[in-house]
């Protein structure tokens, strides 16, 4: 368990006002769409709330699979399928931008370490 996390204070209470039944749709090639159907605590569909769609896929990279996912602003499965390609492209572009930023930060940190690493003087505390 991560440091600073108290296992006794974790709230495992189910939010009975925010329940969804998950349905999974795939083309067995690239697309995976999760349809989140709102339900009441008794399992009956809740028509007062909207269905939510999530798209996901994964790309193979030299480092292994790269998961790509995004919420789809669709109200039907057909709309979700039509939106899927552009949503995945946008999510991929955002992921690539984040990876580039992380890489730049890592390089900057290494450069700072190299520049200042040998000039520090450490003294023991008494």
C-alpha positions as CSV (number, residue, x, y, z in Angstrom):
1,X,0.0,0.0,0.0
2,X,1.4,3.5,-0.8
3,X,3.0,5.4,2.0
4,X,0.6,7.8,3.8
5,X,-2.5,5.8,2.9
6,X,-4.5,4.5,5.9
7,X,-6.4,1.4,4.9
8,X,-8.8,1.9,7.8
9,X,-10.1,5.2,6.4
10,X,-10.9,4.1,2.8
11,X,-14.5,4.5,2.0
12,X,-15.8,1.5,0.0
13,X,-19.5,2.7,0.1
14,X,-21.3,2.1,-3.3
15,X,-22.8,5.2,-4.7
16,X,-26.3,3.9,-5.4
17,X,-27.3,7.1,-7.2
18,X,-24.6,6.6,-9.9
19,X,-24.9,2.9,-11.0
20,X,-24.3,1.8,-14.6
21,X,-24.5,-1.5,-16.4
22,X,-21.6,-1.9,-18.8
23,X,-22.0,-3.4,-22.3
24,X,-19.0,-4.1,-24.4
25,X,-19.1,-3.9,-28.2
26,X,-16.1,-4.7,-30.4
27,X,-15.3,-5.2,-34.1
28,X,-12.5,-7.7,-33.1
29,X,-10.1,-5.5,-35.0
30,X,-9.5,-2.1,-33.6
31,X,-12.6,-0.7,-31.9
32,X,-13.8,-1.4,-28.5
33,X,-16.8,0.6,-27.3
34,X,-18.2,0.5,-23.8
35,X,-21.8,1.4,-23.4
36,X,-22.6,2.5,-19.9
37,X,-26.4,2.2,-19.3
38,X,-27.6,4.0,-16.2
39,X,-29.5,1.7,-13.8
40,X,-31.4,2.0,-10.5
41,X,-30.3,0.1,-7.4
42,X,-32.7,-2.7,-8.3
43,X,-31.0,-3.1,-11.7
44,X,-33.8,-1.5,-13.8
45,X,-32.7,1.0,-16.4
46,X,-32.9,4.6,-15.2
47,X,-34.4,6.7,-18.1
48,X,-33.8,9.9,-16.1
49,X,-30.0,9.7,-16.8
50,X,-28.1,9.5,-20.1
51,X,-26.2,6.5,-21.5
52,X,-22.5,7.1,-21.7
53,X,-20.2,5.7,-24.4
54,X,-16.4,5.2,-24.1
55,X,-14.1,4.3,-27.0
56,X,-10.8,2.5,-26.6
57,X,-8.2,0.8,-28.6
58,X,-4.5,0.0,-28.2
59,X,-1.5,0.5,-30.5
60,X,1.5,-1.8,-30.5
61,X,4.8,0.1,-29.8
62,X,8.3,-1.2,-29.4
63,X,7.8,-0.7,-25.6
64,X,4.5,-2.7,-25.7
65,X,0.8,-1.9,-26.1
66,X,-0.2,1.8,-25.7
67,X,-3.9,2.1,-24.6
68,X,-5.9,4.9,-26.1
69,X,-9.3,5.8,-24.7
70,X,-11.8,8.6,-24.7
71,X,-15.4,9.4,-23.8
72,X,-17.6,9.7,-26.9
73,X,-20.2,12.4,-27.1
74,X,-22.7,10.0,-28.6
75,X,-26.2,9.1,-27.7
76,X,-26.5,6.0,-29.8
77,X,-24.2,3.1,-30.7
78,X,-24.3,4.2,-34.3
79,X,-23.2,7.7,-33.3
80,X,-20.4,6.2,-31.1
81,X,-19.1,4.1,-34.0
82,X,-19.1,7.1,-36.3
83,X,-17.3,9.3,-33.7
84,X,-14.8,6.6,-32.8
85,X,-12.1,7.2,-35.4
86,X,-11.8,11.0,-34.8
87,X,-12.0,10.5,-31.0
88,X,-9.2,8.0,-31.0
89,X,-7.0,10.2,-33.2
90,X,-7.6,13.1,-30.9
91,X,-6.8,11.0,-27.8
92,X,-3.7,9.6,-29.6
93,X,-2.5,13.1,-30.4
94,X,-3.0,14.2,-26.8
95,X,-1.1,11.1,-25.5
96,X,1.8,11.8,-27.9
97,X,1.9,15.4,-26.7
98,X,2.0,14.3,-23.0
99,X,4.7,11.8,-23.7
100,X,6.8,14.5,-25.5
101,X,6.3,16.8,-22.5
102,X,7.4,14.1,-20.1
103,X,10.4,13.3,-22.3
104,X,11.4,17.0,-22.4
105,X,11.0,17.3,-18.6
106,X,13.1,14.2,-18.1
107,X,15.9,15.5,-20.4
108,X,15.8,18.9,-18.6
109,X,16.2,17.2,-15.3
110,X,19.1,15.1,-16.5
111,X,20.8,18.2,-18.0
112,X,20.4,20.1,-14.7
113,X,21.8,17.1,-12.8
114,X,24.8,16.9,-15.1
115,X,25.5,20.6,-14.9
116,X,25.2,20.9,-11.2
117,X,26.0,17.4,-10.1
118,X,29.8,17.8,-9.7
119,X,29.8,21.3,-8.2
120,X,27.9,20.6,-5.0
121,X,29.7,20.4,-1.7
122,X,28.1,18.2,0.9
123,X,28.9,18.6,4.6
124,X,27.9,16.3,7.3
125,X,25.6,17.6,10.0
126,X,27.0,17.6,13.5
